[in-house]
């Protein structure tokens, strides 16, 4: 008899990270048998789980970690500018996971990458196979390398969100808030449509993929309905009690003003023009699509962003 998804054990790497912590709670709340994999920091509720501490970049450290595991949610990653760490965690760590998964007889690996791996200044509803990959940031470059490794596994799914918001977000909304604090008016009138997804909706996708009885092999876009940049700016301005600007600025001028904040041009390109993606492939597979929109979901995370903005 084939076990149901409730009885198959799921391992989560990066279980105390931005995505992993929410996914862990979501899967547990739905009765799944979960084994969180922590690195060196344990959450307060760690003893509620059959957890393991290890270093995925060390092959010997993960020996036996995936014994009796059906599915691995690979959510551990390094985001930053340290090339050595990016290679160690994102690339070597993923290679180690694939090798140990094969040895342990794991059935499937699900990995969360990012849509910033694509080339091109503008993406309007593209499908997964319509644009070549040409990542620019260190994180995206090493995530794409990790994708290639994981896709060699017998059954693997790669999820590509673009901007993720919600509790734990230190990059998307906080970056927009930084632009607002710098007095930067909306780039190109803030008309760019952006693929965004809340951390809870992303966890819903992961849960449904695990429960899906069909093959989940391949690359998938995941997103809520796209939102205009100006709506994200308005949210930040309201939370920061800033007066909105009626003017606009072009990409080059914005980059010139923000270089002192360490902002890269590619970061601005992602919000200066349309970057939204077709999610039909995964939504048709799961026979489900998220009902949340940025407008309906963002207030749920106000407490988090108020703390972030206060710093």
C-alpha positions as CSV (number, residue, x, y, z in Angstrom):
1,X,0.0,0.0,0.0
2,X,1.3,3.5,-0.9
3,X,1.7,5.7,2.1
4,X,-0.3,9.0,2.1
5,X,1.5,12.3,2.3
6,X,0.6,12.5,6.0
7,X,2.7,9.5,6.8
8,X,5.6,10.1,4.5
9,X,8.4,12.0,6.3
10,X,9.6,15.3,4.9
11,X,13.0,16.8,5.7
12,X,13.3,20.6,5.6
13,X,16.8,22.2,5.2
14,X,17.0,25.8,6.4
15,X,14.1,25.1,8.7
16,X,14.8,28.1,10.9
17,X,15.2,30.5,7.9
18,X,12.8,33.0,6.2
19,X,11.0,30.4,4.1
20,X,11.8,27.3,6.1
21,X,10.3,28.5,9.4
22,X,7.0,29.2,7.9
23,X,7.0,26.0,5.8
24,X,7.8,24.0,8.9
25,X,4.8,25.4,10.8
26,X,2.5,25.0,7.8
27,X,3.4,21.3,7.3
28,X,3.1,20.5,11.0
29,X,-0.3,22.2,11.2
30,X,-1.5,20.0,8.4
31,X,-0.4,16.8,10.1
32,X,2.7,16.0,8.0
33,X,5.6,14.1,9.5
34,X,8.4,16.6,9.4
35,X,12.1,16.5,10.2
36,X,13.6,20.0,10.4
37,X,17.3,20.3,9.6
38,X,18.9,23.2,11.6
39,X,22.4,24.5,11.2
40,X,23.6,26.1,14.4
41,X,20.6,28.2,15.7
42,X,17.6,26.4,17.2
43,X,14.2,28.1,17.4
44,X,12.4,28.2,20.7
45,X,10.0,25.4,19.6
46,X,12.8,23.0,18.4
47,X,12.0,20.4,20.9
48,X,8.5,20.0,19.4
49,X,10.2,18.3,16.4
50,X,12.4,15.3,15.5
51,X,15.1,17.7,14.4
52,X,18.7,17.2,13.4
53,X,21.6,19.8,13.5
54,X,24.1,19.6,10.7
55,X,26.1,21.6,8.2
56,X,25.0,20.8,4.6
57,X,28.2,22.1,3.2
58,X,30.0,19.3,5.0
59,X,29.3,15.9,3.4
60,X,30.2,13.9,6.4
61,X,27.9,16.1,8.6
62,X,24.8,15.1,6.7
63,X,25.5,11.4,6.5
64,X,22.3,9.5,7.5
65,X,20.3,12.7,7.9
66,X,17.8,11.7,5.1
67,X,17.3,8.0,6.1
68,X,13.6,7.2,6.0
69,X,12.8,10.5,4.2
70,X,10.4,10.6,1.3
71,X,10.7,14.3,0.3
72,X,13.4,17.0,0.9
73,X,12.4,20.6,1.0
74,X,15.7,22.2,0.3
75,X,15.3,25.8,1.7
76,X,18.7,26.5,3.0
77,X,20.6,29.2,1.1
78,X,23.1,32.0,1.5
79,X,22.1,35.5,0.5
80,X,25.0,38.0,0.4
81,X,28.2,39.1,-1.2
82,X,30.6,36.5,0.2
83,X,31.5,34.4,-2.8
84,X,33.1,31.7,-0.6
85,X,30.0,31.2,1.5
86,X,27.7,31.3,-1.5
87,X,29.7,28.5,-3.2
88,X,29.9,26.6,0.1
89,X,26.2,26.7,1.0
90,X,24.3,27.2,-2.3
91,X,26.4,25.1,-4.6
92,X,28.4,22.5,-2.5
93,X,25.6,22.2,0.0
94,X,23.1,21.3,-2.8
95,X,25.5,18.8,-4.3
96,X,25.9,17.2,-0.9
97,X,22.2,17.0,-0.4
98,X,21.6,15.3,-3.8
99,X,24.4,12.7,-3.1
100,X,23.1,11.9,0.3
101,X,19.5,11.8,-0.9
102,X,20.5,9.2,-3.5
103,X,22.3,7.1,-0.9
104,X,19.3,7.2,1.4
105,X,16.7,6.4,-1.3
106,X,14.8,9.8,-1.1
107,X,12.0,10.0,-3.7
108,X,11.9,13.7,-4.4
109,X,13.7,17.0,-3.8
110,X,11.9,20.4,-3.9
111,X,14.1,23.5,-4.1
112,X,13.1,27.2,-3.8
113,X,15.2,29.3,-6.2
114,X,14.3,32.7,-7.6
115,X,13.0,34.2,-10.8
116,X,16.0,36.7,-10.8
117,X,17.9,34.0,-12.6
118,X,16.4,35.1,-16.0
119,X,18.1,37.5,-18.4
120,X,16.4,40.5,-19.9
121,X,15.2,43.9,-18.5
122,X,11.4,43.2,-18.7
123,X,9.3,40.0,-18.2
124,X,5.6,40.2,-19.0
125,X,3.8,37.0,-18.1
126,X,6.5,34.7,-19.4
127,X,6.4,30.9,-19.0
128,X,9.2,28.9,-17.5
129,X,10.8,28.0,-20.8
130,X,10.4,31.3,-22.7
131,X,13.5,33.2,-21.5
132,X,17.1,32.1,-21.1
133,X,18.8,32.3,-17.7
134,X,21.6,34.8,-17.2
135,X,21.8,35.7,-13.5
136,X,23.7,38.8,-12.4
137,X,23.9,38.7,-8.6
138,X,26.1,36.2,-6.7
139,X,23.0,34.8,-5.0
140,X,21.2,34.2,-8.3
141,X,24.3,32.8,-10.0
142,X,24.9,30.2,-7.3
143,X,21.1,29.4,-7.0
144,X,21.1,28.6,-10.7
145,X,24.1,26.3,-10.2
146,X,22.2,24.6,-7.4
147,X,19.2,24.2,-9.7
148,X,21.3,22.4,-12.3
149,X,22.5,20.0,-9.6
150,X,19.1,19.3,-8.2
151,X,17.5,18.8,-11.6
152,X,19.8,15.9,-12.1
153,X,18.0,14.1,-9.2
154,X,15.4,11.4,-10.2
155,X,12.4,13.6,-9.3
156,X,12.9,17.2,-8.5
157,X,10.9,20.4,-8.5
158,X,12.3,23.9,-8.7
159,X,10.1,26.8,-7.6
160,X,10.9,30.3,-8.8
161,X,9.2,33.1,-6.9
162,X,10.4,36.7,-7.5
163,X,9.7,39.0,-4.5
164,X,8.6,37.3,-1.2
165,X,7.0,39.4,1.5
166,X,5.9,38.6,5.1
167,X,7.3,37.8,8.5
168,X,11.1,37.4,8.1
169,X,11.4,39.6,4.9
170,X,14.6,41.6,5.2
171,X,15.0,42.3,1.5
172,X,11.9,43.2,-0.6
173,X,9.7,45.6,1.4
174,X,12.7,46.9,3.5
175,X,14.5,47.8,0.3
176,X,11.5,49.7,-1.0
177,X,11.3,51.4,2.4
178,X,15.0,52.5,2.1
179,X,14.2,54.1,-1.3
180,X,11.3,56.0,0.3
181,X,13.5,57.1,3.3
182,X,16.0,58.4,0.8
183,X,13.4,60.7,-0.7
184,X,13.4,58.8,-4.0
185,X,10.2,59.3,-6.1
186,X,8.7,56.3,-7.8
187,X,10.8,55.0,-10.7
188,X,8.9,55.3,-14.0
189,X,5.8,56.5,-12.1
190,X,5.7,53.2,-10.1
191,X,3.8,51.6,-12.9
192,X,5.9,48.4,-13.1
193,X,3.9,45.2,-12.4
194,X,5.8,42.8,-10.1
195,X,5.4,39.2,-9.2
196,X,5.0,39.0,-5.4
197,X,4.1,36.2,-3.1
198,X,3.5,36.2,0.7
199,X,5.6,33.8,2.7
200,X,2.3,32.0,3.7
201,X,1.2,31.5,0.1
202,X,4.6,30.2,-0.8
203,X,4.3,27.7,2.1
204,X,0.9,26.7,0.7
205,X,2.4,25.9,-2.7
206,X,5.1,23.7,-0.9
207,X,2.4,21.9,1.1
208,X,0.3,21.2,-2.0
209,X,3.3,20.0,-4.0
210,X,4.1,17.5,-1.3
211,X,0.5,16.3,-1.2
212,X,0.2,16.2,-5.0
213,X,-0.3,12.6,-6.3
214,X,1.1,13.4,-9.8
215,X,4.6,13.9,-10.9
216,X,6.0,17.2,-9.7
217,X,9.1,17.2,-11.8
218,X,10.5,20.4,-13.4
219,X,10.6,24.2,-12.9
220,X,7.6,26.2,-11.7
221,X,6.8,29.9,-11.3
222,X,4.9,30.7,-8.1
223,X,3.2,34.1,-7.5
224,X,0.1,35.9,-6.3
225,X,-1.4,38.3,-8.8
226,X,1.1,40.9,-9.8
227,X,1.1,44.3,-8.0
228,X,2.1,47.7,-9.2
229,X,5.3,49.1,-7.6
230,X,3.5,52.2,-6.5
231,X,1.2,50.2,-4.3
232,X,4.2,48.8,-2.5
233,X,5.6,52.3,-2.2
234,X,2.3,53.6,-0.8
235,X,2.4,50.9,1.9
236,X,5.9,51.8,2.9
237,X,5.1,55.5,2.9
238,X,2.0,54.9,5.1
239,X,4.0,52.9,7.6
240,X,6.8,55.4,7.7
241,X,4.5,58.3,7.9
242,X,6.1,59.8,4.8
243,X,4.4,62.2,2.4
244,X,4.0,60.6,-1.0
245,X,5.7,62.1,-4.0
246,X,3.8,63.3,-7.1
247,X,7.0,63.3,-9.2
248,X,8.9,60.4,-10.8
249,X,12.4,59.4,-11.7
250,X,14.1,57.3,-14.4
251,X,16.2,54.3,-13.7
252,X,19.6,55.9,-14.4
253,X,18.9,58.8,-12.1
254,X,17.6,56.5,-9.4
255,X,20.7,54.4,-9.6
256,X,22.9,57.5,-9.3
257,X,21.1,58.6,-6.1
258,X,21.2,55.1,-4.5
259,X,24.7,54.0,-5.1
260,X,25.8,55.3,-1.7
261,X,23.3,52.8,-0.1
262,X,25.1,49.9,-1.9
263,X,22.2,49.3,-4.3
264,X,23.1,47.5,-7.5
265,X,21.6,48.5,-10.8
266,X,20.1,45.1,-11.4
267,X,18.1,45.4,-8.2
268,X,16.5,48.6,-9.5
269,X,15.9,47.0,-12.9
270,X,13.8,44.3,-11.3
271,X,11.4,47.0,-9.9
272,X,11.7,49.6,-12.6
273,X,9.9,47.6,-15.4
274,X,7.4,44.8,-15.5
275,X,8.6,41.5,-14.0
276,X,5.7,39.1,-13.6
277,X,5.4,35.5,-14.5
278,X,2.9,32.9,-15.8
279,X,2.1,30.4,-13.1
280,X,-0.3,28.2,-15.1
281,X,2.0,25.2,-15.1
282,X,1.9,24.7,-11.3
283,X,-1.6,26.0,-10.8
284,X,-2.9,23.5,-13.4
285,X,-0.9,20.7,-11.8
286,X,-2.2,21.4,-8.3
287,X,-5.7,22.5,-9.5
288,X,-5.3,25.4,-7.2
289,X,-4.4,29.1,-7.4
290,X,-3.8,31.5,-4.5
291,X,-6.7,33.8,-3.6
292,X,-4.4,36.3,-1.7
293,X,-3.4,39.5,-3.3
294,X,-0.8,41.9,-2.0
295,X,-3.6,44.3,-0.9
296,X,-5.5,41.6,1.0
297,X,-2.5,40.0,2.7
298,X,0.1,42.7,3.5
299,X,-1.6,44.0,6.7
300,X,-1.2,40.5,8.3
301,X,2.6,41.3,8.5
302,X,2.4,44.9,9.7
303,X,3.8,44.0,13.1
304,X,6.9,42.6,11.5
305,X,7.5,45.5,9.2
306,X,6.9,48.1,11.9
307,X,9.8,46.5,13.8
308,X,12.0,46.4,10.7
309,X,11.2,50.0,9.8
310,X,12.0,51.1,13.4
311,X,15.6,50.1,13.0
